[in-house]
Amino acid sequence: MSPSDESDVDIGQLRIILFGSQFAAVDDAEATGISASGPGCLQMLALRLMASGYPPEQSLSLYRNGQHIGKTTLSTAAKRST
C-alpha cells in the first residue's frame, strides 16, 4: 500500500480485501480468519462480522487488486445482494 492509500483509511475502519466477485476477507489482526465466498460474499462477510460483535455502523475500507475502491459500513454492506 502506498502512503497515499493509507490516508484513505480512517482509524477504526476494517480493511476488506475483495478477490474477484466471489471472495472477501478481513485484513485486520482482530478479525483474522473471517471471510466469505460465493455470490454476495461482501454481504455475507458483513453479516458474519456483525454476528461476531462488530457494530452495524462499523466502517469498512474496500480494496481490490491492492487498490482502494471505496468505503461503506457493515449495515450497508449487509443489505447488498451482490
C-alpha positions as CSV (number, residue, x, y, z in Angstrom):
1,M,0.0,0.0,0.0
2,S,1.4,3.4,-0.9
3,P,1.4,6.3,1.6
4,S,-1.4,8.0,-0.4
5,D,-3.6,4.9,0.1
6,E,-3.0,5.0,3.8
7,S,-4.7,8.4,4.1
8,D,-7.9,6.8,2.7
9,V,-8.2,4.5,5.8
10,D,-9.5,6.1,8.9
11,I,-8.7,4.8,12.4
12,G,-11.4,2.3,13.3
13,Q,-12.1,1.1,9.8
14,L,-11.8,-2.6,8.9
15,R,-9.8,-3.3,5.7
16,I,-11.7,-5.7,3.5
17,I,-9.9,-7.4,0.6
18,L,-12.1,-8.5,-2.3
19,F,-10.8,-11.2,-4.6
20,G,-12.8,-11.1,-7.8
21,S,-16.6,-11.2,-7.1
22,Q,-16.6,-14.5,-5.3
23,F,-14.4,-14.0,-2.2
24,A,-14.0,-11.3,0.6
25,A,-11.8,-11.4,3.6
26,V,-10.9,-9.1,6.5
27,D,-7.3,-7.9,6.6
28,D,-7.3,-6.9,10.3
29,A,-5.5,-8.6,13.2
30,E,-8.6,-8.7,15.4
31,A,-10.8,-10.3,12.8
32,T,-8.3,-12.6,11.1
33,G,-10.0,-15.6,9.6
34,I,-13.3,-14.1,8.9
35,S,-14.1,-14.5,5.2
36,A,-16.9,-15.3,2.9
37,S,-17.1,-16.9,-0.6
38,G,-19.7,-17.2,-3.3
39,P,-22.2,-14.8,-4.7
40,G,-22.9,-12.0,-2.3
41,C,-19.6,-12.5,-0.4
42,L,-19.4,-8.9,0.9
43,Q,-22.9,-9.2,2.2
44,M,-22.2,-12.5,3.9
45,L,-18.9,-11.1,5.3
46,A,-20.7,-8.1,6.8
47,L,-23.3,-10.4,8.4
48,R,-20.6,-12.6,9.9
49,L,-18.8,-9.5,11.3
50,M,-22.0,-8.3,12.9
51,A,-22.6,-11.8,14.3
52,S,-19.1,-11.6,15.8
53,G,-20.0,-8.4,17.7
54,Y,-19.0,-5.6,15.3
55,P,-21.5,-2.7,15.4
56,P,-23.6,-2.0,12.3
57,E,-22.0,1.4,11.9
58,Q,-18.5,-0.1,11.7
59,S,-16.7,1.5,8.7
60,L,-15.2,-0.7,6.0
61,S,-12.5,0.2,3.6
62,L,-12.7,-1.9,0.5
63,Y,-9.7,-3.0,-1.6
64,R,-9.4,-5.0,-4.8
65,N,-6.1,-5.8,-6.6
66,G,-4.2,-3.6,-4.0
67,Q,-6.2,-0.5,-4.8
68,H,-8.7,1.3,-2.6
69,I,-12.1,1.1,-4.3
70,G,-14.4,2.6,-1.7
71,K,-15.9,2.8,1.8
72,T,-19.1,1.6,3.3
73,T,-20.5,0.4,6.6
74,L,-21.4,-3.0,7.9
75,S,-25.1,-2.2,7.8
76,T,-25.0,-1.0,4.2
77,A,-22.8,-4.0,3.1
78,A,-25.2,-6.4,4.8
79,K,-28.1,-5.1,2.8
80,R,-26.4,-5.6,-0.6
81,S,-27.4,-8.6,-2.7
82,T,-24.1,-8.7,-4.7
